[in-house]
Amino acid sequence: MNNNLQKKRLAKLVGLALTTSLFSSIAAAEVSGEIGLTNDYRFRGVSQTAGDPAVQGGIDWSFESGFSVGAWASNVDFDEPGYNGPDIEYDFYVAYGGEINDNLSYDVTLNRYNYSGESDLGYFEVTAGVEFSGFRVAYWYTNDYGGSDLDYHYGKINYSYEFVENWSLDLHYGYNVGDALDDGEGFDSYSDYSVGVSTELMGFGLSLAWLGTDLSGDQKVSDGVFQNDDTVLARVSYAF
């Protein structure tokens, strides 16, 4: 058998082995998903649906190695006079995480945000977080928020406490800062926060929370697109 033929057969065998390994890994992945309904889609305290309800859903593939990949989508409403914005946000992510001990875990995620019909709005964002004893601390960063070529930093701390069986008190504080927020009037940071409760009933996740921001003056929006006033958020979801 000549060397060229041997090399071709070896390449085919290697390719077959790699392909088999890849599909075996995918088949062995743990698949989970969720679909939910909320009265308002708030992103860091700001409505993405002009104060209207949103249907949301996602799917995730988790591997034993600690890697996971997934996708998530929601309806959005950015319409303003003279601008007919996107109707759907659809995001993808790849993540890696693990446990340091029984009470401490970590994760790093690369997110990609996309908007139907508006490729210029899409952007990447990286996230790093740790969880310990009911707390979650995380940090997000992008250098191209909303396709603006401007940076955006977001840090948050969450705390969840089960005060009775199957009922949790959920606390959240987030801090937003970056050039992407600056409107030319010195506005470059704000905080968002929420207090809520959550539970599970007959396989459905239920949550109710009061959410607010410290935005004021011209930055306070109480109606329509990008409203950020205090509100009550209700959500029902089903995980599979």
Protein Blocks (a to p, Z undefined) as FASTA:
>chain_A
ZZklmmmmmmmmmmmmmmmmmmmmmmmpccdddddddfbdceehiafkgopacddddddd
ddfkopacddddddddfbdehiacdfbdcdddddddddfblmbccdddddddddehilkl
gccdddddddeehiacdddddfbeghlopacddddddddddfbghiacdddddddedjkl
pgonopabdcdddddddddeehiacdddddddfbehjllcfehjhiabdcddddddddZZ
